[in-house]
Amino acid sequence: MPKIDLIHGDSLLVLPTLPANSFDVLITDPPAGIAHMDAAWDDFGGRSGFIAFIHKIFTEVFRVLKPGAWGLVWSLPRSAHWTATGIEEAGFEIRDFISHVTATGLNKHPCSLKPAQESWWLIRKPAPSAERIQPLNLEECRAQGRIPSNFSLEHTDQCVENGIREIKGQKTRERTPDPISKTGWGFKRQGGIVTYPTDEDGYEVLPKWICAPGCPVDALNLQVDDGDRFFFVAKPDKEERHLGCQDLYWQRTPGLTGLESRVSYTPTDFVTWAALPDDQKARGNIHLTPKPIALLRHFVKLICPPLTDNRSCQVLDCFGGSGSTALACELEGVSATLIERDETFVLISQKRLDALRNRMKLAATRAGAVPSEAAPSESVTPPPAQASLLPNTSLTEDRFRQLVRRSAKKH
Ligand SMILES: C[S@@+](CC[C@H](N)C(=O)[O-])C[C@H]1O[C@@H](n2cnc3c(N)ncnc32)[C@H](O)[C@@H]1O
C-alpha cells in the first residue's frame, strides 16, 4: 500500500537521520539561490553560498538514494548552472535537462527577459554495474505515440480541451529487450515488436485543444505540424492550487518593500478575516510556487522503477512546499517522503492530500470500485474523472473563428 510521509523539518537535519540507499527516486523543487523577488528563503549570499548549500543537501540525498536511482531537480535559467554544480560535486551524473515551457511569466525588471521556461535537471546516482541501472520508462511515457523528449509545454489556463482528432501514426519499429545494453533496450532486428498506440488503419487519436492567444503549444503548432505531440500539461488552476484549503483564512501583512515574497501571513478565523480590509485578506494555499501536478505525474511515471512484489516505489522530495509531489505520487499510486521546513506549508500539503484522497474515494465509489461506506462523509464536488483536476475556462468567439479559419486552411 503506497504511503505518503510529510515531514516537518530542515532537510539539512532530517536527511542525515534517514537510512542509506532507501529511496528509489528524487523529484524536488529547491530554491534558486538568487534571492528571488527579494525572498529571504532564497538568499544564500550569492554563488558560492548557494552552491555550498546544494552540495551539502545533495551529499545527503546521494547517500539515501539507491545506486542507479534517477532524480529530477527544478532550476531557473539564471542559476541552473549553480544548481548543477552543487549536484555534480555531491557525486551525481547530470544526464539531461528537461525544458518546461510555460510562456506565462511576467518580466519584473527592465534588465530581464520575460520568463517563459523552467528547467529540470535529470540526474542519476552512479551504480557499480550496468545491471543496477533502472531504464527510464520511455514506453509508458510516450507523448502522443512518440518517445518523450527533453521538452514539455504548458497550455495557458484559457485553453480549452475540446474533443478528439485523428492523425497519421508513426511506422512501427522492431525492438527487443536487451539485458546487455545500458538502457535495457536494444534495437536488434529480432524478437518483440513495440507497437505505437495507433488504430489498425495507422491513425492515432489525440485530444483536440482550442488554444488562447499566447499559448506555447499553439505557437509551436504554427511552426511545425503537430507540435502538440510533445508532452504538454494544462496550467494548474485555482482549484488545483487551493484544493482542500478553502477553510484556511490568513491576514496578509505587506513588508516594507511591497514585494510579494516579503508579505507575511498570519492564520486567522473566518469572523476576524471577514472584517479585514480586502488588501489584508488571503485565503487557501499561500505558497508562491506550486508546481503543476500533471507535470510531476509525468516525472513519476518516467523515472520510478516498476512495482515488484507489492513493493511501491519510494520517492523523495526534500523541498516539499505545498505538497504537489505528494499529490502526484498519490495519483500514481507510489510512496513518497516530503520534507518541508515551514510548518504552514506542511499543513497546506496535508489538507491538499486529504482533499485529493476524498475525491479519489468518491470517484472510485461512483465507479463502483469500492463499497459506498468508504465514501467521505463531508460533501465535496467530485471531478468528472480522477485526472481532471484541471478544468478550463471558455474562449472568445473571435479566437474560436480564427482557429476554425486556420484549421480550414491547413486541410
Ligand atoms: C520552490 S518551493 C517547493 C514548491 C513545491 N514544489 C510545490 O509544488 O508546492 C521550495 C520549498 O523548499 C522549502 N525549503 C527551503 N529550504 C529548505 C530546507 N533546508 N529544508 C526543507 N525545506 C526547505 C521552502 O520553505 C519552500 O517551501
The ligand as an SDF file (V2000), in Angstrom:
LIG
                    3D

 27 29  0  0  0  0  0  0  0  0999 V2000
   10.1170   26.0720   -4.5630 C   0  0  0  0  0  0  0  0  0  0  0  0
    9.3710   25.5550   -3.1130 S   0  0  0  0  0  0  0  0  0  0  0  0
    8.6720   23.9810   -3.4910 C   0  0  0  0  0  0  0  0  0  0  0  0
    7.2840   24.0860   -4.0550 C   0  0  0  0  0  0  0  0  0  0  0  0
    6.6300   22.7360   -4.2880 C   0  0  0  0  0  0  0  0  0  0  0  0
    7.2400   22.0270   -5.3780 N   0  0  0  0  0  0  0  0  0  0  0  0
    5.1290   22.8790   -4.5500 C   0  0  0  0  0  0  0  0  0  0  0  0
    4.6700   22.5000   -5.6340 O   0  0  0  0  0  0  0  0  0  0  0  0
    4.4180   23.3890   -3.6950 O   0  0  0  0  0  0  0  0  0  0  0  0
   10.7220   25.1810   -2.1110 C   0  0  0  0  0  0  0  0  0  0  0  0
   10.3480   24.8520   -0.6840 C   0  0  0  0  0  0  0  0  0  0  0  0
   11.5060   24.3860   -0.0050 O   0  0  0  0  0  0  0  0  0  0  0  0
   11.4170   24.7980    1.3600 C   0  0  0  0  0  0  0  0  0  0  0  0
   12.7930   24.7540    1.8970 N   0  0  0  0  0  0  0  0  0  0  0  0
   13.8090   25.6200    1.6530 C   0  0  0  0  0  0  0  0  0  0  0  0
   14.9160   25.2200    2.2990 N   0  0  0  0  0  0  0  0  0  0  0  0
   14.5900   24.0670    2.9420 C   0  0  0  0  0  0  0  0  0  0  0  0
   15.3150   23.1570    3.7650 C   0  0  0  0  0  0  0  0  0  0  0  0
   16.5860   23.3820    4.0830 N   0  0  0  0  0  0  0  0  0  0  0  0
   14.6820   22.0700    4.2540 N   0  0  0  0  0  0  0  0  0  0  0  0
   13.3560   21.8450    3.9590 C   0  0  0  0  0  0  0  0  0  0  0  0
   12.6210   22.6790    3.1990 N   0  0  0  0  0  0  0  0  0  0  0  0
   13.2290   23.7670    2.6850 C   0  0  0  0  0  0  0  0  0  0  0  0
   10.7930   26.1910    1.2840 C   0  0  0  0  0  0  0  0  0  0  0  0
   10.1290   26.5180    2.5030 O   0  0  0  0  0  0  0  0  0  0  0  0
    9.8380   26.0540    0.1020 C   0  0  0  0  0  0  0  0  0  0  0  0
    8.5160   25.7790    0.5340 O   0  0  0  0  0  0  0  0  0  0  0  0
  1  2  1  0
  2  3  1  0
  2 10  1  0
  3  4  1  0
  4  5  1  0
  5  6  1  0
  5  7  1  0
  7  8  2  0
  7  9  1  0
 10 11  1  0
 11 12  1  0
 11 26  1  0
 12 13  1  0
 13 14  1  0
 13 24  1  0
 14 15  1  0
 14 23  1  0
 15 16  2  0
 16 17  1  0
 17 18  1  0
 17 23  2  0
 18 19  1  0
 18 20  2  0
 20 21  1  0
 21 22  2  0
 22 23  1  0
 24 25  1  0
 24 26  1  0
 26 27  1  0
M  CHG  2   2   1   9  -1
M  END
$$$$
